[in-house]
Amino acid sequence: MEDNKSFFGVQKILMALLVLSTTTMMLIKSSSSEAQSTENINVNNPPAKIGIQQQIEELKAIMLKSWQQQAQTKGLTYAVPPSFQGKTIDAAKLTPEQKVIALTFDDGPWTESTAQVLDILKQNQIKGTFFLIGQNVKNYPSLVKREIAEGHVIGNHTWHHWYQFMNPQAAAYEINHTADLIYQVTGIKTNLFRPPGGIMHNGVADYARNNKYAIIRWSSDSVDYSRPAVPKLINNVFRKAKPGGIVLMHDGGGNRSKTVQALPEIIANFRKQGYSFVTIPELLAMQDKDQRLIAHKK
């Protein structure tokens, strides 16, 4: 408990510094605006503004590095509410006006396509959730590190992506070996699990459930693993899209060029419909908050 307090204390201090610098920047900007009425100044590159902006960027870098180091030290997990641990989730139960959607990507990391997906998400300022195959983490650890550095969430998708029935020992290996490697590479102990193919009765889902993983399925399937034409892939996503939904796509496991082509339009179409994007932990936290409010009213 003391370690966690220390970790969050570091966050609070750094956030306070960031807020202070931002406030200072705003005051300088305000002063510059007032001065324009009396002086002819260069408004394109005020030296003070450049200096404060540089300080903010440096603080952001310090914050990111500190959080990563603390995560590696403490082995922090994602904040999945207890009510979802050991449960299976296809979508969050939200009110229709809460127009949020979670984009999820399976079977990575993968050469080329994972980096392309990350580039698109970065350009659109979106955080996704990536369910990783252990042997691909072993092959492409730098891509996993990039996912974490850019603020995305990662989950466990077994080591081999097998569909056949597995006894408890085999299921344990598939999940635990992947979890151990993810921790070695990122310092993250993920408590999110997606069974390969969404199969719930071959042993791995039972093992994940018994070990308090939140089992994340989906409500909207792009069917991109079959490599449909881009318009068909997009239609698949929106056919069952709804507030609180979870979209299944793939950044790994084969040629994902169709997914890469479709992703910008998928994002644009969701935004036209008034949606914003959340990670799986954020989505679950929203439902948990709603449930608590309902319980409190009762």
C-alpha positions as CSV (number, residue, x, y, z in Angstrom):
1,M,0.0,0.0,0.0
2,E,2.8,2.4,0.9
3,D,4.5,1.7,-2.5
4,N,1.3,2.6,-4.3
5,K,0.9,5.8,-2.3
6,S,4.5,6.7,-3.3
7,F,3.8,6.0,-6.9
8,F,0.6,8.1,-7.0
9,G,2.4,10.8,-5.0
10,V,5.0,11.1,-7.8
11,Q,2.2,11.4,-10.3
12,K,0.5,14.2,-8.3
13,I,3.8,16.2,-8.0
14,L,4.5,15.9,-11.7
15,M,0.9,16.8,-12.5
16,A,1.1,19.9,-10.2
17,L,4.3,21.0,-12.0
18,L,2.6,20.5,-15.4
19,V,-0.4,22.5,-14.3
20,L,1.8,25.3,-12.9
21,S,3.8,25.5,-16.1
22,T,0.6,25.5,-18.2
23,T,-0.9,28.3,-16.0
24,T,2.3,30.3,-16.4
25,M,2.1,29.9,-20.1
26,M,-1.5,31.1,-20.1
27,L,-0.6,34.2,-18.1
28,I,2.3,35.1,-20.4
29,K,0.0,34.6,-23.4
30,S,-2.6,36.9,-21.8
31,S,0.0,39.5,-21.0
32,S,1.3,39.4,-24.6
33,S,-2.3,39.9,-25.9
34,E,-2.7,43.0,-23.8
35,A,0.6,44.4,-24.9
36,Q,-0.4,44.2,-28.5
37,S,-2.7,47.2,-28.1
38,T,0.2,49.4,-27.0
39,E,3.3,47.9,-28.7
40,N,4.2,46.4,-32.0
41,I,5.6,43.0,-31.0
42,N,6.5,39.8,-32.8
43,V,3.5,37.6,-32.1
44,N,4.7,34.6,-34.1
45,N,7.5,33.5,-31.7
46,P,7.4,35.2,-28.3
47,P,10.6,34.0,-26.5
48,A,8.8,33.5,-23.2
49,K,6.1,31.3,-24.8
50,I,8.7,29.1,-26.5
51,G,10.5,28.7,-23.2
52,I,7.4,27.7,-21.3
53,Q,6.3,25.3,-24.1
54,Q,9.7,23.6,-24.0
55,Q,9.4,23.2,-20.2
56,I,5.9,21.6,-20.6
57,E,7.3,19.1,-23.2
58,E,10.2,18.3,-20.9
59,L,7.7,17.7,-18.0
60,K,5.6,15.4,-20.1
61,A,8.7,13.4,-21.0
62,I,9.7,13.2,-17.3
63,M,6.1,12.1,-16.3
64,L,6.1,9.4,-19.0
65,K,9.5,8.1,-18.0
66,S,8.6,8.1,-14.3
67,W,5.3,6.3,-14.8
68,Q,7.0,3.6,-16.9
69,Q,9.8,3.1,-14.3
70,Q,7.3,2.9,-11.5
71,A,5.2,0.4,-13.4
72,Q,8.3,-1.7,-14.0
73,T,9.2,-1.6,-10.3
74,K,5.7,-2.2,-8.9
75,G,4.2,-4.4,-11.6
76,L,1.0,-2.3,-11.7
77,T,-2.1,-3.7,-13.3
78,Y,-4.8,-1.8,-15.1
79,A,-7.6,-0.5,-13.0
80,V,-10.3,-3.1,-13.8
81,P,-13.2,-2.7,-11.3
82,P,-13.6,-5.8,-9.1
83,S,-17.1,-6.4,-10.4
84,F,-15.6,-7.3,-13.8
85,Q,-12.8,-9.6,-12.6
86,G,-13.5,-13.2,-13.6
87,K,-16.4,-12.0,-15.8
88,T,-17.0,-12.1,-19.5
89,I,-17.7,-8.8,-21.2
90,D,-19.1,-8.4,-24.8
91,A,-19.9,-4.7,-24.4
92,A,-20.4,-2.1,-21.6
93,K,-24.0,-1.4,-20.5
94,L,-24.2,2.3,-21.0
95,T,-27.0,4.8,-21.6
96,P,-27.5,5.6,-25.4
97,E,-26.3,9.2,-24.9
98,Q,-22.9,7.9,-23.7
99,K,-21.6,7.5,-27.2
100,V,-18.2,5.8,-26.6
101,I,-16.6,2.9,-28.4
102,A,-13.5,0.8,-27.8
103,L,-11.3,-0.2,-30.7
104,T,-9.4,-3.4,-30.0
105,F,-6.8,-5.2,-32.0
106,D,-5.8,-8.9,-31.8
107,D,-2.9,-11.2,-32.7
108,G,0.0,-8.7,-32.6
109,P,2.5,-7.4,-32.5
110,W,3.2,-7.9,-36.2
111,T,5.8,-6.5,-38.5
112,E,4.6,-3.5,-40.5
113,S,0.9,-3.6,-39.8
114,T,1.1,-2.9,-36.0
115,A,3.3,0.1,-36.6
116,Q,0.8,1.3,-39.3
117,V,-2.1,0.9,-36.9
118,L,-0.2,2.8,-34.2
119,D,0.6,5.6,-36.6
120,I,-3.1,6.0,-37.5
121,L,-4.2,6.0,-33.9
122,K,-1.5,8.6,-33.0
123,Q,-2.5,10.9,-35.8
124,N,-6.1,10.7,-34.6
125,Q,-5.2,11.0,-30.9
126,I,-6.9,7.7,-30.0
127,K,-5.9,5.1,-27.5
128,G,-6.7,1.5,-28.4
129,T,-6.5,-1.9,-26.6
130,F,-4.2,-4.6,-28.0
131,F,-4.5,-8.3,-27.2
132,L,-1.0,-9.8,-27.6
133,I,0.1,-13.2,-28.6
134,G,3.1,-14.3,-26.5
135,Q,5.3,-15.6,-29.2
136,N,4.8,-12.4,-31.2
137,V,5.8,-10.3,-28.1
138,K,8.9,-12.4,-28.1
139,N,9.6,-11.6,-31.8
140,Y,8.7,-7.9,-31.7
141,P,9.2,-6.5,-28.2
142,S,9.9,-3.0,-29.5
143,L,6.4,-2.7,-30.9
144,V,4.9,-3.6,-27.5
145,K,7.1,-1.0,-25.8
146,R,5.8,1.5,-28.3
147,E,2.2,0.6,-27.6
148,I,2.8,1.3,-23.9
149,A,4.8,4.5,-24.5
150,E,2.0,5.9,-26.6
151,G,-0.6,5.2,-23.9
152,H,-2.4,2.1,-25.3
153,V,-3.6,-0.7,-23.2
154,I,-2.5,-4.3,-23.7
155,G,-4.1,-7.6,-22.9
156,N,-3.3,-11.3,-22.9
157,H,-4.2,-13.4,-26.0
158,T,-2.3,-16.6,-25.1
159,W,1.0,-17.8,-26.3
160,H,0.1,-19.8,-29.4
161,H,-3.4,-18.8,-30.3
162,W,-4.6,-22.4,-30.2
163,Y,-8.3,-23.3,-30.6
164,Q,-8.1,-27.0,-29.4
165,F,-9.1,-28.2,-25.9
166,M,-6.4,-27.7,-23.3
167,N,-6.1,-29.3,-19.9
168,P,-5.4,-26.9,-16.9
169,Q,-1.6,-27.3,-17.2
170,A,-1.6,-26.4,-20.9
171,A,-4.0,-23.5,-20.4
172,A,-1.9,-22.2,-17.5
173,Y,1.2,-22.2,-19.8
174,E,-0.6,-20.4,-22.6
175,I,-1.7,-17.6,-20.3
176,N,1.0,-17.4,-17.6
177,H,4.0,-17.7,-20.1
178,T,2.5,-14.8,-22.1
179,A,1.8,-12.7,-18.9
180,D,5.4,-13.3,-17.7
181,L,6.9,-12.1,-21.0
182,I,4.6,-9.1,-21.2
183,Y,5.8,-8.1,-17.7
184,Q,9.4,-8.6,-18.6
185,V,9.0,-6.4,-21.7
186,T,6.7,-3.7,-20.3
187,G,6.5,-3.9,-16.5
188,I,2.8,-4.3,-16.8
189,K,0.7,-7.1,-15.2
190,T,-2.3,-7.1,-17.4
191,N,-5.6,-8.5,-16.1
192,L,-7.4,-8.4,-19.4
193,F,-7.8,-11.6,-21.4
194,R,-9.3,-12.4,-24.8
195,P,-9.6,-16.1,-25.7
196,P,-8.5,-16.9,-29.3
197,G,-11.5,-17.0,-31.6
198,G,-13.7,-16.0,-28.7
199,I,-13.9,-19.7,-27.8
200,M,-15.1,-20.1,-24.2
201,H,-15.1,-23.9,-23.7
202,N,-11.6,-25.2,-24.5
203,G,-10.0,-24.6,-21.1
204,V,-8.2,-21.2,-21.4
205,A,-11.2,-19.1,-20.6
206,D,-11.9,-21.2,-17.5
207,Y,-8.3,-20.7,-16.4
208,A,-8.5,-17.0,-17.0
209,R,-11.8,-16.7,-15.1
210,N,-10.5,-18.6,-12.1
211,N,-7.5,-16.2,-12.0
212,K,-9.6,-13.1,-12.0
213,Y,-8.9,-11.9,-15.5
214,A,-11.6,-9.8,-17.1
215,I,-12.5,-11.8,-20.2
216,I,-13.1,-9.4,-23.1
217,R,-15.0,-10.4,-26.1
218,W,-16.7,-8.0,-28.6
219,S,-20.0,-6.7,-29.8
220,S,-18.9,-5.6,-33.3
221,D,-16.7,-7.9,-35.5
222,S,-14.9,-6.5,-38.5
223,V,-14.3,-10.0,-39.8
224,D,-11.0,-8.6,-41.1
225,Y,-9.2,-11.9,-40.7
226,S,-11.1,-13.1,-43.9
227,R,-9.6,-10.0,-45.7
228,P,-12.9,-8.6,-47.1
229,A,-13.0,-5.6,-49.4
230,V,-12.5,-2.4,-47.5
231,P,-16.2,-1.2,-47.8
232,K,-17.4,-4.6,-46.6
233,L,-15.0,-4.5,-43.6
234,I,-16.2,-1.0,-42.7
235,N,-19.8,-2.2,-43.0
236,N,-19.1,-5.1,-40.7
237,V,-17.9,-2.8,-38.0
238,F,-20.9,-0.5,-38.1
239,R,-23.6,-3.1,-38.6
240,K,-23.8,-3.7,-34.8
241,A,-22.0,-0.7,-33.5
242,K,-23.6,0.9,-30.4
243,P,-22.7,3.0,-27.4
244,G,-20.4,1.0,-25.0
245,G,-19.5,-1.4,-27.8
246,I,-16.2,-3.2,-28.4
247,V,-14.9,-3.4,-31.9
248,L,-12.8,-6.4,-32.9
249,M,-10.0,-5.9,-35.5
250,H,-6.6,-7.4,-36.1
251,D,-3.2,-5.9,-36.3
252,G,-1.4,-9.2,-36.5
253,G,-1.7,-12.8,-37.6
254,G,-1.3,-12.2,-41.3
255,N,-1.7,-9.6,-44.0
256,R,-3.7,-6.8,-42.4
257,S,-3.4,-4.2,-45.2
258,K,-7.3,-4.1,-45.5
259,T,-7.6,-3.2,-41.9
260,V,-4.9,-0.5,-42.2
261,Q,-6.8,0.9,-45.2
262,A,-10.2,0.8,-43.5
263,L,-9.1,2.2,-40.1
264,P,-9.0,5.9,-40.9
265,E,-12.5,5.8,-42.4
266,I,-13.8,3.8,-39.5
267,I,-12.5,6.4,-37.1
268,A,-13.9,9.3,-39.2
269,N,-17.4,7.6,-39.5
270,F,-17.6,7.0,-35.7
271,R,-16.7,10.7,-35.1
272,K,-19.4,11.8,-37.6
273,Q,-21.9,9.9,-35.5
274,G,-20.8,11.6,-32.3
275,Y,-18.7,8.8,-30.8
276,S,-15.5,9.2,-28.8
277,F,-12.9,6.5,-28.2
278,V,-12.0,4.8,-25.0
279,T,-9.8,1.9,-23.9
280,I,-11.3,-1.2,-22.3
281,P,-10.4,-0.2,-18.7
282,E,-12.0,3.2,-19.3
283,L,-15.1,1.5,-20.7
284,L,-15.5,-0.8,-17.8
285,A,-15.0,2.1,-15.4
286,M,-17.8,4.0,-17.0
287,Q,-20.2,1.0,-16.6
288,D,-19.0,0.6,-13.0
289,K,-19.7,4.2,-12.2
290,D,-23.2,4.0,-13.7
291,Q,-24.0,0.9,-11.7
292,R,-22.8,2.6,-8.5
293,L,-25.0,5.6,-9.2
294,I,-28.0,3.4,-9.8
295,A,-27.3,1.4,-6.6
296,H,-27.0,4.7,-4.6
297,K,-30.3,6.0,-5.9
298,K,-32.0,2.7,-4.9
